[in-house]
């Protein structure tokens, strides 16, 4: 551990694969989605925390919130055990992740989520089979800002069905959320 730039941090995985079937992504062709149970994950984090001094975890999965119930159970268990860890990972925007849900993540040590938003156009999101709406995206971004979770985002420009209007809608979404936690 002393050889790492952040000696008290580790990479780990909650899951493998992705629950989404976005048209532009091959993730679901490589891996059948499977996720660890929160109790197993908490046991690992607890062992690393007490035996190695680990207090920073980057979950390197493609998607940490494929099962929102298990992710919340993990967060609540970290908080209940009093483990002072900070953690981050990749996630999908999801309407089920409301303010209370994201507060639980923040209280457990979540400091940032990297969202694959891709577009601010309802038409393009539908063509991509993202399974999320602009309203849900913006609510997640606002709620993350409210609870202190920084949001990193990824975008796809030039999607085959994207029009100039669709691109404008994406830029408008970014502009509307410029003062939230959008990075």
Phi, psi and omega in degrees: 000329183291345179279348182274149178298324174247087189296342182258016181240154178220162168261146177209176178229141173264324187212175174228134179091196183212147179276342182275163177233049181303137187295335184267356189246143179257004183309315183289346176279336181272319188230134167283134184294132173211146185227144176288152175286146184300324181297321178293320180293317179296320178300317178295313181297319179298317179297314179298321181297311184277331184261336182236358180074018182290125175225011175227127180227129174250111177279115189265013178299164171289335188201111179273343183249033175297329174236096186296331179292316179293322178296319178293320178299320177299312181298315180295324179291319177302314181296315181297325181278351178072024179283121182269073179248155172246141183212161181210166177182178179269140183214163171261146169295142186206126181299338179286344179272082182274185183303315180297318178299310181293330175296320176299319178297313180298317180296336180273354178115003178294121182253339182200149172230139177255109184264131171275086184279316175076312185205155174255012180256125177302321180297314181291318178302319178294315179297330178279349187059042182291331179072027179214153179252163176300322179300315179295319178302309183295324178295317177300317181295316178296315181294322176300315179299319181298319184267357176089022174264122179286140180249121170258148186225152172238150186224151174242120175249149180081021175304143187309328181264000183289131176256175175300321178297318179298317179297319177301318180296324176295312179298324179293319177299316178298316180298314180299330184255014184299334182259009173270212182265015184294124178235000000 
